[in-house]
Amino acid sequence: MYYSIASIQPLAQLQRQKGKKLVLATGFFDCLHSEHLRFLTKAKATGDLLFVAVESDARALALKGEGRPIETQRVRCRHLLPYADYLIALPDGFNNFVAYESLIAAIRPDVYAVSSHTTHQKNKLFLTEKYGGKLVIVHEFNPAISTTKLIGQNQV
């Protein structure tokens, strides 16, 4: 099961009230591969509950180009079920500062887990700290393994 930004807010609030340390990770997670799994494992290790927000198909197409995503948002969420405590399906218009703020305000993560190549880190840091959390680089980007590279090698 996955949630919207609005529907995740009361669940996150309840878990915070229980004293749980909440971790947020975001991404496309297209064709789940070993680097995704390493990142998610490291993110989960920074807290008690891992909230994973998955980008929309429209956003994947806009940022990654024609033929992407390989798998739909619904399928990508399903593949992430074993690794996340909560999944959030991000809407198509999730592409600006206000949208990111709505997600971070809803979850109020203790940790926003990112990899070293995550875009807009300064904005994400600002928003995370605004809501009482911290941004943590949990994984160093490995350029040898990516969905784009795997597609180019016909390994998907």
C-alpha positions as CSV (number, residue, x, y, z in Angstrom):
1,M,0.0,0.0,0.0
2,Y,1.2,3.5,-0.7
3,Y,0.0,6.9,0.4
4,S,-0.4,10.4,-0.9
5,I,1.3,13.3,0.8
6,A,-1.9,14.3,2.6
7,S,-2.7,10.8,3.8
8,I,0.8,10.1,5.1
9,Q,0.8,13.1,7.5
10,P,-1.4,11.6,10.3
11,L,0.6,8.3,10.2
12,A,3.9,10.2,10.4
13,Q,2.6,12.3,13.3
14,L,1.4,9.1,15.1
15,Q,4.8,7.5,14.7
16,R,6.6,10.7,16.0
17,Q,4.3,10.7,19.0
18,K,5.4,7.1,19.7
19,G,9.0,8.3,19.7
20,K,10.0,6.8,16.4
21,K,12.9,8.3,14.5
22,L,11.5,9.0,11.0
23,V,13.7,8.8,7.8
24,L,12.7,10.1,4.4
25,A,14.2,9.1,1.1
26,T,13.0,10.2,-2.3
27,G,13.7,9.1,-5.9
28,F,12.6,7.4,-9.1
29,F,13.8,3.8,-8.2
30,D,13.2,2.8,-11.9
31,C,14.3,-0.8,-12.4
32,L,15.3,-1.4,-8.8
33,H,19.0,-2.4,-8.8
34,S,21.9,-3.0,-6.3
35,E,22.7,0.7,-5.8
36,H,19.1,1.5,-5.0
37,L,19.1,-1.3,-2.4
38,R,22.4,-0.2,-0.9
39,F,21.0,3.4,-0.6
40,L,17.7,2.2,1.0
41,T,19.5,-0.1,3.4
42,K,21.8,2.8,4.5
43,A,18.8,5.2,4.8
44,K,16.9,2.7,6.9
45,A,19.8,2.3,9.3
46,T,19.7,6.0,10.2
47,G,16.3,5.7,12.0
48,D,13.4,3.5,13.0
49,L,11.0,3.9,10.1
50,L,11.8,4.6,6.4
51,F,9.3,6.7,4.4
52,V,10.1,6.4,0.7
53,A,8.6,8.9,-1.8
54,V,8.5,7.7,-5.4
55,E,8.5,10.2,-8.3
56,S,5.6,10.1,-10.8
57,D,5.8,8.6,-14.3
58,A,5.3,12.1,-15.8
59,R,8.2,13.5,-13.8
60,A,10.4,10.5,-14.9
61,L,9.6,11.2,-18.5
62,A,10.3,14.9,-18.1
63,L,13.7,14.4,-16.4
64,K,15.0,11.1,-17.8
65,G,13.7,11.3,-21.3
66,E,11.8,9.2,-23.8
67,G,11.2,5.6,-22.8
68,R,11.3,6.4,-19.1
69,P,10.3,5.2,-16.7
70,I,10.8,1.6,-17.6
71,E,8.3,0.6,-14.9
72,T,5.2,2.5,-13.8
73,Q,5.1,4.3,-10.5
74,R,2.7,1.6,-9.2
75,V,5.1,-1.2,-10.1
76,R,8.1,0.8,-8.7
77,C,6.2,1.2,-5.4
78,R,5.4,-2.5,-5.3
79,H,9.1,-3.4,-5.8
80,L,9.9,-1.1,-2.8
81,L,7.5,-2.7,-0.4
82,P,10.1,-5.0,1.3
83,Y,12.5,-2.0,1.9
84,A,10.2,0.8,3.0
85,D,7.9,1.1,6.0
86,Y,5.8,3.6,4.2
87,L,5.6,4.5,0.5
88,I,4.4,7.8,-0.9
89,A,3.4,8.1,-4.5
90,L,4.3,11.6,-5.5
91,P,1.9,13.5,-7.9
92,D,2.8,14.6,-11.4
93,G,3.2,18.3,-10.3
94,F,5.8,17.4,-7.7
95,N,8.6,19.6,-9.2
96,N,9.2,22.7,-7.1
97,F,10.2,24.1,-3.7
98,V,6.5,24.3,-2.5
99,A,5.9,20.7,-3.4
100,Y,9.0,19.5,-1.6
101,E,8.0,21.6,1.4
102,S,4.5,19.9,1.5
103,L,6.2,16.5,1.7
104,I,8.7,17.4,4.3
105,A,6.1,19.3,6.4
106,A,3.8,16.3,6.2
107,I,6.4,13.8,7.4
108,R,8.7,16.1,9.4
109,P,11.6,13.5,9.1
110,D,14.3,13.4,11.6
111,V,16.6,12.4,8.7
112,Y,16.3,13.2,5.0
113,A,18.5,10.5,3.6
114,V,20.2,11.3,0.2
115,S,23.0,10.1,-1.9
116,S,26.0,12.2,-2.9
117,H,24.6,13.1,-6.3
118,T,21.1,14.1,-5.1
119,T,20.0,17.3,-6.8
120,H,18.9,20.5,-5.0
121,Q,20.6,19.5,-1.7
122,K,20.7,23.0,-0.4
123,N,17.0,23.4,-0.7
124,K,16.4,20.0,0.8
125,L,18.7,20.8,3.6
126,F,17.0,24.1,4.3
127,L,13.5,22.5,4.3
128,T,14.5,19.6,6.4
129,E,16.1,21.8,9.1
130,K,13.1,24.1,9.0
131,Y,11.0,21.2,10.2
132,G,13.5,20.0,12.8
133,G,15.4,17.3,10.9
134,K,18.8,17.0,9.3
135,L,19.9,16.0,5.8
136,V,22.3,13.1,5.7
137,I,24.3,11.8,2.8
138,V,24.1,8.1,3.4
139,H,25.4,6.8,0.1
140,E,28.2,7.7,-2.3
141,F,27.0,7.7,-5.9
142,N,28.4,4.9,-8.0
143,P,28.4,6.0,-11.6
144,A,29.1,2.4,-12.8
145,I,25.6,1.3,-11.8
146,S,22.5,3.3,-12.8
147,T,19.2,2.5,-14.5
148,T,20.4,4.7,-17.5
149,K,23.6,2.7,-17.7
150,L,21.8,-0.6,-17.4
151,I,19.4,0.4,-20.2
152,G,22.4,1.2,-22.4
153,Q,23.9,-2.2,-21.7
154,N,20.5,-3.9,-22.4
155,Q,20.5,-5.4,-18.9
156,V,16.9,-4.4,-18.0
